[in-house]
Amino acid sequence: MAKFITSIKLLEATERDYVILSQELKKYLFTPVSKSVMNKQGGSSSSIVFNSDDNKSLLDTTTVVSRVAASTGRQFSFTVIKEKVKPEHKPAS
């Protein structure tokens, strides 16, 4: 099954917005990898990263991320990367 790494940034978001985002994505079996960092004005200055290996395709993953990010009411941007699977190395016989 494919594994996807997703980086999401909410524009002008508060910490609460990222909590909501994280809770909603966990419902779709996304696992948080990193947490957002808040700047002095209270807005987020970085993105939050999630792993997912539940979704069967890139389209499924982007659809879920887009829907959940939009539900926060903030403008957002995201990147989804399919993680390469290392082939098993068999020693020569």
N, C-alpha and C positions, 0 to 999 in steps of 0.2 A: 504494500500500500504506500502511496506517495506521502511524503512528509513536506509540509510547507512552513516557511518562516515568514511571519507577517509583522511589519513595522507600521504602526499607526500613530499619526499625529493629529490631535484636535487643536484647532486654532482658537485662541483666546479662551482656553479651557481652565477650569479649576480642578483641584485635586478630586473633588466630588464627581466631576464629569468622568475622570479616569477610573474612579471606583465603579461607577455605573457601567462603563465600557468593559471593564474587567469581569464584573459579575455576569454581564450578558454573554460575553464570549465564552466564559467557562461553561455556560449552558450548552454550547455547541462543541464542547470538548477541546477548547483552546487552552493551552497551558502558558501562563505568563513566564517570560524569561528575564525581562528587566522591568524596572519601575521607572515612571516618569520623574523628572527632576523639576521642582518648582523654582521659578525665578523670584526675585524680590518683590515684584509687582503682583505676585499671586498667580500669574499665568504660567502655563507649562512652557518650558524651553526645550524639551526634547520629546522624542516619541517613546512609545511603549512597544515591546516586542513580545510576540506570542509564537508558540509552535503549535502545529496541528497536524495530526496524522490520521484523523478521522474522515476528513472529506476526500472523496474519490477523485476529484478533478480540480484543476485550477479555477474553472468557472464556479464550482460549488463554493470554494473557499472565498473567492472575491465577492460572490453574492452575499454570503453570510457577513463578511467583514463590512461591506458597504451598508447593508441593512442595519447592523448593530451600531455602527458609527453614526449613521444618520439619526438613529433614535435618541442620541444625546442632545440633538438640537444645535450642535456646533458644526462649523465647517470643518472638513477633515481632508487628510490625504493619507494614502497608504501604499505600501509596496508589498507584494507577495513574491517570494522566491521559492522555487521547488528545490529541495535539498537533493543533491546528487547521492545516489546509493553507490557505495564502493563495491565493486565486484569482488567476489571471493577469489583469492589468489591460490591456485592449486599448484603445488610443486611439480616440476617435471618428473616423469617416471623414467 
